Amino acid sequence: MSSYSQTYPEARWGHMGDTLALGHQHALITMQGRKYRLHLAGFLHPGDTVSQPCLRELIQATERELRCRPRRRVELVMTRIQGLQNRLERYSTYLSQQQQALPKEQERQERLENQLADQRLLLATLEAKYGDKPIKPYSRLAKARQRRETWQRQLSSARQRQAVIQRKAAYHQQMIAQLTQQRDDLSRWHAELQADNATKIPIQC
């Protein structure tokens, strides 16, 4: 349909066929007999609907029409749940490591900042004392300046490490949230399948 159409409610852009188009998707399931094809169920969805919920909807409608269903293979869902749990534990370990490393970097920065503050006072005193005198490479002022430059480099490195740690921690937190949601969704689905097996007699269609 045209991109400016106003008469087709819930029409949306999505992958239909081999292209991106504005329209609807028709989910249809049929059974092929010896002579005829029997249409069991069909649903109309917006064009951006993904396949997984459509497939689940069709399966449930087919089981209602045929009045039979296979046993729910809850063990396969549990395997997926355990895989997600293992990944969650790994990301939780990574996050814990970053959370332990962050205070150490912050303490290092605070120590370096205090050292640099003290060093600036020392340099001001030494520079006033030396005045216009030539500064020898191994003089107290030259060594003080070298220490200041070393601590400045260390502070810059510590800030970069802190930024890396914070990015990693944010990524790990995001992954934990996603995996937790997936695990919880699968756990609910697992409970529904267990209830099906407990309340209905499984018939192999």
ChimeraX commands (.cxc) that place a marker at each C-alpha (Angstrom):
marker #1 position 0.00,0.00,0.00 radius 0.5
marker #1 position 1.10,3.59,-0.43 radius 0.5
marker #1 position 3.11,5.38,2.23 radius 0.5
marker #1 position 0.40,8.07,2.57 radius 0.5
marker #1 position -2.54,5.69,2.94 radius 0.5
marker #1 position -4.99,6.55,5.73 radius 0.5
marker #1 position -7.51,3.70,5.41 radius 0.5
marker #1 position -5.48,0.72,6.65 radius 0.5
marker #1 position -5.19,0.76,10.46 radius 0.5
marker #1 position -2.08,-0.78,12.05 radius 0.5
marker #1 position -0.20,-0.78,8.73 radius 0.5
marker #1 position 3.51,-0.45,9.46 radius 0.5
marker #1 position 6.84,-0.72,7.73 radius 0.5
marker #1 position 8.43,-4.15,7.86 radius 0.5
marker #1 position 10.14,-6.90,5.89 radius 0.5
marker #1 position 7.56,-8.54,3.66 radius 0.5
marker #1 position 8.68,-10.92,0.97 radius 0.5
marker #1 position 12.10,-9.82,-0.20 radius 0.5
marker #1 position 11.73,-6.11,0.45 radius 0.5
marker #1 position 10.82,-3.45,3.01 radius 0.5
marker #1 position 7.20,-2.34,2.58 radius 0.5
marker #1 position 4.31,-0.65,4.33 radius 0.5
marker #1 position 1.44,-2.98,5.07 radius 0.5
marker #1 position 0.29,-6.00,7.04 radius 0.5
marker #1 position 1.55,-9.55,7.48 radius 0.5
marker #1 position -0.83,-12.50,7.26 radius 0.5
marker #1 position 0.20,-15.46,9.41 radius 0.5
marker #1 position -1.48,-18.59,8.08 radius 0.5
marker #1 position -1.22,-22.30,8.90 radius 0.5
marker #1 position -2.77,-25.08,6.82 radius 0.5
marker #1 position -2.92,-28.86,6.74 radius 0.5
marker #1 position -2.49,-30.68,3.45 radius 0.5
marker #1 position -4.90,-33.59,2.94 radius 0.5
marker #1 position -4.99,-36.14,0.17 radius 0.5
marker #1 position -7.19,-33.95,-2.01 radius 0.5
marker #1 position -7.63,-30.63,-0.29 radius 0.5
marker #1 position -5.73,-28.18,1.88 radius 0.5
marker #1 position -7.45,-27.29,5.15 radius 0.5
marker #1 position -6.91,-23.81,6.57 radius 0.5
marker #1 position -6.59,-24.16,10.33 radius 0.5
marker #1 position -5.89,-20.61,11.50 radius 0.5
marker #1 position -4.84,-17.20,10.28 radius 0.5
marker #1 position -4.03,-13.85,11.84 radius 0.5
marker #1 position -3.43,-10.37,10.46 radius 0.5
marker #1 position -0.59,-8.40,12.03 radius 0.5
marker #1 position 1.14,-5.04,11.45 radius 0.5
marker #1 position 3.99,-5.17,8.98 radius 0.5
marker #1 position 6.71,-4.89,11.65 radius 0.5
marker #1 position 5.62,-7.98,13.61 radius 0.5
marker #1 position 8.43,-10.48,14.18 radius 0.5
marker #1 position 8.06,-14.18,13.48 radius 0.5
marker #1 position 8.39,-15.74,16.95 radius 0.5
marker #1 position 5.09,-14.52,18.50 radius 0.5
marker #1 position 3.30,-15.28,15.21 radius 0.5
marker #1 position 4.57,-18.84,15.26 radius 0.5
marker #1 position 3.53,-19.36,18.87 radius 0.5
marker #1 position 0.09,-17.94,18.13 radius 0.5
marker #1 position -0.35,-20.28,15.15 radius 0.5
marker #1 position 0.74,-23.33,17.12 radius 0.5
marker #1 position -1.72,-22.59,19.92 radius 0.5
marker #1 position -4.55,-22.03,17.44 radius 0.5
marker #1 position -3.72,-25.26,15.61 radius 0.5
marker #1 position -3.78,-27.26,18.83 radius 0.5
marker #1 position -7.19,-25.83,19.67 radius 0.5
marker #1 position -8.51,-26.72,16.22 radius 0.5
marker #1 position -7.11,-30.25,16.22 radius 0.5
marker #1 position -7.84,-30.79,19.93 radius 0.5
marker #1 position -4.53,-32.48,20.49 radius 0.5
marker #1 position -0.96,-31.54,21.14 radius 0.5
marker #1 position 2.44,-33.11,21.79 radius 0.5
marker #1 position 4.00,-33.23,25.24 radius 0.5
marker #1 position 5.70,-29.95,26.12 radius 0.5
marker #1 position 9.46,-30.51,26.09 radius 0.5
marker #1 position 10.19,-28.53,29.21 radius 0.5
marker #1 position 13.69,-30.00,29.49 radius 0.5
marker #1 position 14.77,-28.10,26.39 radius 0.5
marker #1 position 13.54,-24.83,27.86 radius 0.5
marker #1 position 15.35,-25.62,31.11 radius 0.5
marker #1 position 18.57,-26.14,29.14 radius 0.5
marker #1 position 18.20,-22.66,27.66 radius 0.5
marker #1 position 17.45,-21.21,31.11 radius 0.5
marker #1 position 20.59,-22.83,32.52 radius 0.5
marker #1 position 22.66,-21.45,29.64 radius 0.5
marker #1 position 21.38,-17.95,30.38 radius 0.5
marker #1 position 22.07,-18.44,34.08 radius 0.5
marker #1 position 25.66,-19.44,33.33 radius 0.5
marker #1 position 26.15,-16.32,31.22 radius 0.5
marker #1 position 24.60,-14.20,33.97 radius 0.5
marker #1 position 27.05,-15.58,36.49 radius 0.5
marker #1 position 30.00,-14.80,34.22 radius 0.5
marker #1 position 28.87,-11.22,33.63 radius 0.5
marker #1 position 28.19,-10.80,37.35 radius 0.5
marker #1 position 31.77,-11.89,38.03 radius 0.5
marker #1 position 33.08,-9.41,35.44 radius 0.5
marker #1 position 31.00,-6.63,36.98 radius 0.5
marker #1 position 32.25,-7.46,40.47 radius 0.5
marker #1 position 35.84,-7.26,39.24 radius 0.5
marker #1 position 35.23,-3.82,37.72 radius 0.5
marker #1 position 33.48,-2.60,40.85 radius 0.5
marker #1 position 36.48,-3.68,42.93 radius 0.5
marker #1 position 38.97,-2.06,40.54 radius 0.5
marker #1 position 37.18,1.31,40.37 radius 0.5
marker #1 position 37.82,2.46,43.98 radius 0.5
marker #1 position 41.50,1.56,43.61 radius 0.5
marker #1 position 41.82,3.80,40.57 radius 0.5
marker #1 position 39.96,6.59,42.35 radius 0.5
marker #1 position 42.26,6.29,45.37 radius 0.5
marker #1 position 45.31,6.37,43.08 radius 0.5
marker #1 position 44.02,9.52,41.40 radius 0.5
marker #1 position 43.35,11.22,44.73 radius 0.5
marker #1 position 46.85,10.37,45.94 radius 0.5
marker #1 position 48.45,11.67,42.74 radius 0.5
marker #1 position 46.37,14.86,42.84 radius 0.5
marker #1 position 47.52,15.50,46.41 radius 0.5
marker #1 position 51.14,14.83,45.45 radius 0.5
marker #1 position 50.86,17.21,42.51 radius 0.5
marker #1 position 49.34,19.89,44.71 radius 0.5
marker #1 position 52.24,19.58,47.17 radius 0.5
marker #1 position 54.71,19.50,44.29 radius 0.5
marker #1 position 53.35,22.73,42.83 radius 0.5
marker #1 position 53.99,24.46,46.15 radius 0.5
marker #1 position 57.50,23.02,46.27 radius 0.5
marker #1 position 58.20,24.09,42.68 radius 0.5
marker #1 position 56.97,27.61,43.37 radius 0.5
marker #1 position 59.37,27.83,46.34 radius 0.5
marker #1 position 62.32,26.39,44.41 radius 0.5
marker #1 position 61.71,28.53,41.30 radius 0.5
marker #1 position 61.62,31.65,43.49 radius 0.5
marker #1 position 64.85,30.53,45.14 radius 0.5
marker #1 position 66.68,29.77,41.88 radius 0.5
marker #1 position 65.46,32.92,40.16 radius 0.5
marker #1 position 67.39,33.43,36.91 radius 0.5
marker #1 position 70.18,31.04,37.80 radius 0.5
marker #1 position 70.89,28.23,35.29 radius 0.5
marker #1 position 69.22,24.98,36.28 radius 0.5
marker #1 position 71.49,21.94,36.22 radius 0.5
marker #1 position 70.04,18.56,35.13 radius 0.5
marker #1 position 70.50,17.00,38.56 radius 0.5
marker #1 position 69.53,20.01,40.61 radius 0.5
marker #1 position 66.73,19.85,43.14 radius 0.5
marker #1 position 64.48,21.97,40.91 radius 0.5
marker #1 position 65.07,19.78,37.85 radius 0.5
marker #1 position 64.30,16.65,39.83 radius 0.5
marker #1 position 61.15,18.24,41.24 radius 0.5
marker #1 position 59.98,19.09,37.73 radius 0.5
marker #1 position 60.68,15.53,36.57 radius 0.5
marker #1 position 58.61,14.12,39.45 radius 0.5
marker #1 position 55.77,16.48,38.56 radius 0.5
marker #1 position 55.79,15.30,34.93 radius 0.5
marker #1 position 55.90,11.65,36.03 radius 0.5
marker #1 position 52.95,12.09,38.37 radius 0.5
marker #1 position 51.00,13.98,35.70 radius 0.5
marker #1 position 51.47,11.08,33.28 radius 0.5
marker #1 position 50.45,8.61,35.97 radius 0.5
marker #1 position 47.34,10.68,36.73 radius 0.5
marker #1 position 46.40,10.82,33.06 radius 0.5
marker #1 position 46.80,7.02,32.79 radius 0.5
marker #1 position 44.73,6.48,35.94 radius 0.5
marker #1 position 41.90,8.61,34.51 radius 0.5
marker #1 position 41.99,6.64,31.26 radius 0.5
marker #1 position 41.85,3.35,33.17 radius 0.5
marker #1 position 38.91,4.64,35.20 radius 0.5
marker #1 position 37.05,5.55,32.01 radius 0.5
marker #1 position 37.69,2.05,30.61 radius 0.5
marker #1 position 36.51,0.42,33.84 radius 0.5
marker #1 position 33.33,2.51,33.86 radius 0.5
marker #1 position 32.57,1.62,30.22 radius 0.5
marker #1 position 33.10,-2.08,30.92 radius 0.5
marker #1 position 30.94,-1.91,34.05 radius 0.5
marker #1 position 28.14,-0.18,32.14 radius 0.5
marker #1 position 28.30,-2.82,29.40 radius 0.5
marker #1 position 28.24,-5.66,31.93 radius 0.5
marker #1 position 25.27,-4.09,33.72 radius 0.5
marker #1 position 23.42,-3.80,30.41 radius 0.5
marker #1 position 24.12,-7.44,29.56 radius 0.5
marker #1 position 23.01,-8.55,33.03 radius 0.5
marker #1 position 19.73,-6.67,32.62 radius 0.5
marker #1 position 19.10,-8.20,29.18 radius 0.5
marker #1 position 19.99,-11.72,30.25 radius 0.5
marker #1 position 17.91,-11.43,33.41 radius 0.5
marker #1 position 14.89,-10.39,31.35 radius 0.5
marker #1 position 15.42,-13.29,28.93 radius 0.5
marker #1 position 15.84,-15.77,31.77 radius 0.5
marker #1 position 12.70,-14.52,33.54 radius 0.5
marker #1 position 10.68,-14.70,30.31 radius 0.5
marker #1 position 11.86,-18.26,29.70 radius 0.5
marker #1 position 11.13,-19.20,33.31 radius 0.5
marker #1 position 7.55,-18.02,32.90 radius 0.5
marker #1 position 7.28,-19.94,29.63 radius 0.5
marker #1 position 8.72,-23.02,31.34 radius 0.5
marker #1 position 6.09,-22.76,34.07 radius 0.5
marker #1 position 3.32,-22.49,31.46 radius 0.5
marker #1 position 4.58,-25.59,29.67 radius 0.5
marker #1 position 4.81,-27.51,32.93 radius 0.5
marker #1 position 1.21,-26.51,33.70 radius 0.5
marker #1 position 0.15,-27.76,30.27 radius 0.5
marker #1 position 1.78,-31.13,30.88 radius 0.5
marker #1 position 0.23,-31.38,34.34 radius 0.5
marker #1 position -3.33,-30.41,33.41 radius 0.5
marker #1 position -3.77,-31.94,29.94 radius 0.5
marker #1 position -3.19,-35.40,28.58 radius 0.5
marker #1 position -0.44,-35.12,25.98 radius 0.5
marker #1 position -1.45,-36.77,22.71 radius 0.5
marker #1 position 1.06,-37.26,19.94 radius 0.5
marker #1 position -0.58,-35.78,16.87 radius 0.5
marker link #1:1,2 radius 0.2
marker link #1:2,3 radius 0.2
marker link #1:3,4 radius 0.2
marker link #1:4,5 radius 0.2
marker link #1:5,6 radius 0.2
marker link #1:6,7 radius 0.2
marker link #1:7,8 radius 0.2
marker link #1:8,9 radius 0.2
marker link #1:9,10 radius 0.2
marker link #1:10,11 radius 0.2
marker link #1:11,12 radius 0.2
marker link #1:12,13 radius 0.2
marker link #1:13,14 radius 0.2
marker link #1:14,15 radius 0.2
marker link #1:15,16 radius 0.2
marker link #1:16,17 radius 0.2
marker link #1:17,18 radius 0.2
marker link #1:18,19 radius 0.2
marker link #1:19,20 radius 0.2
marker link #1:20,21 radius 0.2
marker link #1:21,22 radius 0.2
marker link #1:22,23 radius 0.2
marker link #1:23,24 radius 0.2
marker link #1:24,25 radius 0.2
marker link #1:25,26 radius 0.2
marker link #1:26,27 radius 0.2
marker link #1:27,28 radius 0.2
marker link #1:28,29 radius 0.2
marker link #1:29,30 radius 0.2
marker link #1:30,31 radius 0.2
marker link #1:31,32 radius 0.2
marker link #1:32,33 radius 0.2
marker link #1:33,34 radius 0.2
marker link #1:34,35 radius 0.2
marker link #1:35,36 radius 0.2
marker link #1:36,37 radius 0.2
marker link #1:37,38 radius 0.2
marker link #1:38,39 radius 0.2
marker link #1:39,40 radius 0.2
marker link #1:40,41 radius 0.2
marker link #1:41,42 radius 0.2
marker link #1:42,43 radius 0.2
marker link #1:43,44 radius 0.2
marker link #1:44,45 radius 0.2
marker link #1:45,46 radius 0.2
marker link #1:46,47 radius 0.2
marker link #1:47,48 radius 0.2
marker link #1:48,49 radius 0.2
marker link #1:49,50 radius 0.2
marker link #1:50,51 radius 0.2
marker link #1:51,52 radius 0.2
marker link #1:52,53 radius 0.2
marker link #1:53,54 radius 0.2
marker link #1:54,55 radius 0.2
marker link #1:55,56 radius 0.2
marker link #1:56,57 radius 0.2
marker link #1:57,58 radius 0.2
marker link #1:58,59 radius 0.2
marker link #1:59,60 radius 0.2
marker link #1:60,61 radius 0.2
marker link #1:61,62 radius 0.2
marker link #1:62,63 radius 0.2
marker link #1:63,64 radius 0.2
marker link #1:64,65 radius 0.2
marker link #1:65,66 radius 0.2
marker link #1:66,67 radius 0.2
marker link #1:67,68 radius 0.2
marker link #1:68,69 radius 0.2
marker link #1:69,70 radius 0.2
marker link #1:70,71 radius 0.2
marker link #1:71,72 radius 0.2
marker link #1:72,73 radius 0.2
marker link #1:73,74 radius 0.2
marker link #1:74,75 radius 0.2
marker link #1:75,76 radius 0.2
marker link #1:76,77 radius 0.2
marker link #1:77,78 radius 0.2
marker link #1:78,79 radius 0.2
marker link #1:79,80 radius 0.2
marker link #1:80,81 radius 0.2
marker link #1:81,82 radius 0.2
marker link #1:82,83 radius 0.2
marker link #1:83,84 radius 0.2
marker link #1:84,85 radius 0.2
marker link #1:85,86 radius 0.2
marker link #1:86,87 radius 0.2
marker link #1:87,88 radius 0.2
marker link #1:88,89 radius 0.2
marker link #1:89,90 radius 0.2
marker link #1:90,91 radius 0.2
marker link #1:91,92 radius 0.2
marker link #1:92,93 radius 0.2
marker link #1:93,94 radius 0.2
marker link #1:94,95 radius 0.2
marker link #1:95,96 radius 0.2
marker link #1:96,97 radius 0.2
marker link #1:97,98 radius 0.2
marker link #1:98,99 radius 0.2
marker link #1:99,100 radius 0.2
marker link #1:100,101 radius 0.2
marker link #1:101,102 radius 0.2
marker link #1:102,103 radius 0.2
marker link #1:103,104 radius 0.2
marker link #1:104,105 radius 0.2
marker link #1:105,106 radius 0.2
marker link #1:106,107 radius 0.2
marker link #1:107,108 radius 0.2
marker link #1:108,109 radius 0.2
marker link #1:109,110 radius 0.2
marker link #1:110,111 radius 0.2
marker link #1:111,112 radius 0.2
marker link #1:112,113 radius 0.2
marker link #1:113,114 radius 0.2
marker link #1:114,115 radius 0.2
marker link #1:115,116 radius 0.2
marker link #1:116,117 radius 0.2
marker link #1:117,118 radius 0.2
marker link #1:118,119 radius 0.2
marker link #1:119,120 radius 0.2
marker link #1:120,121 radius 0.2
marker link #1:121,122 radius 0.2
marker link #1:122,123 radius 0.2
marker link #1:123,124 radius 0.2
marker link #1:124,125 radius 0.2
marker link #1:125,126 radius 0.2
marker link #1:126,127 radius 0.2
marker link #1:127,128 radius 0.2
marker link #1:128,129 radius 0.2
marker link #1:129,130 radius 0.2
marker link #1:130,131 radius 0.2
marker link #1:131,132 radius 0.2
marker link #1:132,133 radius 0.2
marker link #1:133,134 radius 0.2
marker link #1:134,135 radius 0.2
marker link #1:135,136 radius 0.2
marker link #1:136,137 radius 0.2
marker link #1:137,138 radius 0.2
marker link #1:138,139 radius 0.2
marker link #1:139,140 radius 0.2
marker link #1:140,141 radius 0.2
marker link #1:141,142 radius 0.2
marker link #1:142,143 radius 0.2
marker link #1:143,144 radius 0.2
marker link #1:144,145 radius 0.2
marker link #1:145,146 radius 0.2
marker link #1:146,147 radius 0.2
marker link #1:147,148 radius 0.2
marker link #1:148,149 radius 0.2
marker link #1:149,150 radius 0.2
marker link #1:150,151 radius 0.2
marker link #1:151,152 radius 0.2
marker link #1:152,153 radius 0.2
marker link #1:153,154 radius 0.2
marker link #1:154,155 radius 0.2
marker link #1:155,156 radius 0.2
marker link #1:156,157 radius 0.2
marker link #1:157,158 radius 0.2
marker link #1:158,159 radius 0.2
marker link #1:159,160 radius 0.2
marker link #1:160,161 radius 0.2
marker link #1:161,162 radius 0.2
marker link #1:162,163 radius 0.2
marker link #1:163,164 radius 0.2
marker link #1:164,165 radius 0.2
marker link #1:165,166 radius 0.2
marker link #1:166,167 radius 0.2
marker link #1:167,168 radius 0.2
marker link #1:168,169 radius 0.2
marker link #1:169,170 radius 0.2
marker link #1:170,171 radius 0.2
marker link #1:171,172 radius 0.2
marker link #1:172,173 radius 0.2
marker link #1:173,174 radius 0.2
marker link #1:174,175 radius 0.2
marker link #1:175,176 radius 0.2
marker link #1:176,177 radius 0.2
marker link #1:177,178 radius 0.2
marker link #1:178,179 radius 0.2
marker link #1:179,180 radius 0.2
marker link #1:180,181 radius 0.2
marker link #1:181,182 radius 0.2
marker link #1:182,183 radius 0.2
marker link #1:183,184 radius 0.2
marker link #1:184,185 radius 0.2
marker link #1:185,186 radius 0.2
marker link #1:186,187 radius 0.2
marker link #1:187,188 radius 0.2
marker link #1:188,189 radius 0.2
marker link #1:189,190 radius 0.2
marker link #1:190,191 radius 0.2
marker link #1:191,192 radius 0.2
marker link #1:192,193 radius 0.2
marker link #1:193,194 radius 0.2
marker link #1:194,195 radius 0.2
marker link #1:195,196 radius 0.2
marker link #1:196,197 radius 0.2
marker link #1:197,198 radius 0.2
marker link #1:198,199 radius 0.2
marker link #1:199,200 radius 0.2
marker link #1:200,201 radius 0.2
marker link #1:201,202 radius 0.2
marker link #1:202,203 radius 0.2
marker link #1:203,204 radius 0.2
marker link #1:204,205 radius 0.2
view
